Amino acid sequence: MPISVAAKELGVSTSTLKYRCRELGIPYWPYLKMKSLATLESSVLGFARAGSQHIIRHIREEMEAIMDNPTLKISDETKDLRYRMYELKKKMKRKATGAV
């Protein structure tokens, strides 16, 4: 969930929650990273092809690892996959609009 929603549920200000997170070694709120991985997962499911279960499993494992340790970086493999999915969507969008 976004940090503002989490802060509200905990009954503290966003600044206080950020301060406490940094005290615990969490330099930033991992919501956007998790949202990015969730979007990637749904994109891969939308383009479901043979062998995509391995990719979905990898994304879910990465999400679990980030939940355990929010300071983890997204792996280079996942970044590459995210870029390839972006390019594929862009290509399909251009094809649908008739652009060359």
C-alpha positions in Angstrom: 0.0 0.0 0.0 1.1 3.6 -0.5 3.0 5.1 2.5 0.2 7.7 3.1 -2.4 4.9 3.5 -0.1 2.9 5.8 0.6 6.0 7.9 -3.1 6.7 8.2 -3.8 3.2 9.3 -1.1 3.3 11.9 -2.3 6.7 13.1 0.9 8.6 12.5 2.0 11.2 10.0 3.8 10.2 6.8 6.9 12.0 7.9 6.9 10.0 11.2 6.5 6.7 9.3 9.4 7.6 7.0 11.6 8.6 9.9 10.9 5.3 11.7 11.5 3.3 8.5 14.9 4.9 8.1 15.7 4.2 11.7 15.0 0.5 10.9 17.2 0.6 7.8 14.5 0.9 5.2 15.7 3.9 3.1 12.5 4.2 1.1 8.9 2.8 1.0 8.9 -0.2 -1.5 5.3 0.4 -2.7 6.3 1.6 -6.2 8.7 -1.3 -6.7 6.0 -3.8 -5.7 3.5 -2.1 -7.9 5.9 -2.3 -10.8 6.4 -6.0 -10.3 2.7 -6.6 -10.0 2.1 -4.8 -13.3 4.9 -6.8 -14.9 3.3 -10.0 -13.7 -0.1 -9.0 -15.1 1.5 -8.1 -18.4 3.2 -11.4 -18.7 0.0 -13.2 -17.8 -1.7 -11.1 -20.6 0.8 -12.3 -23.1 0.7 -15.9 -21.7 3.0 -18.1 -23.8 4.6 -21.4 -23.3 7.2 -21.2 -20.6 5.7 -18.1 -19.0 5.0 -20.0 -15.7 8.8 -19.9 -15.0 8.8 -16.1 -15.5 5.7 -15.7 -13.3 7.3 -17.8 -10.6 10.5 -15.7 -10.8 8.5 -12.4 -10.4 6.6 -13.8 -7.5 9.8 -14.9 -5.8 11.3 -11.5 -6.3 8.2 -9.9 -4.8 8.4 -12.2 -1.7 12.1 -11.4 -1.3 11.4 -7.6 -1.4 8.6 -8.1 1.2 11.2 -9.8 3.4 13.9 -7.2 2.7 12.6 -3.9 1.2 16.1 -2.7 0.5 16.7 -5.3 -2.2 17.1 -4.0 -5.8 15.1 -5.5 -8.7 17.3 -8.0 -10.5 18.8 -7.1 -13.9 16.9 -10.1 -15.4 13.6 -8.6 -14.2 14.6 -5.1 -15.4 15.3 -6.6 -18.8 12.0 -8.4 -18.8 10.2 -5.2 -17.8 11.8 -3.3 -20.7 11.0 -6.1 -23.2 7.3 -6.1 -22.1 7.3 -2.3 -22.4 8.7 -2.5 -25.9 6.2 -5.3 -26.8 3.2 -3.2 -25.6 4.5 -0.2 -27.5 4.9 -2.2 -30.7 1.3 -3.6 -30.3 -0.1 -0.2 -29.6 1.5 1.2 -32.8 0.3 -1.8 -34.8 -3.3 -1.2 -33.5 -3.3 2.5 -34.4 -1.8 1.8 -37.8 1.3 3.8 -37.2 4.4 2.8 -39.0 
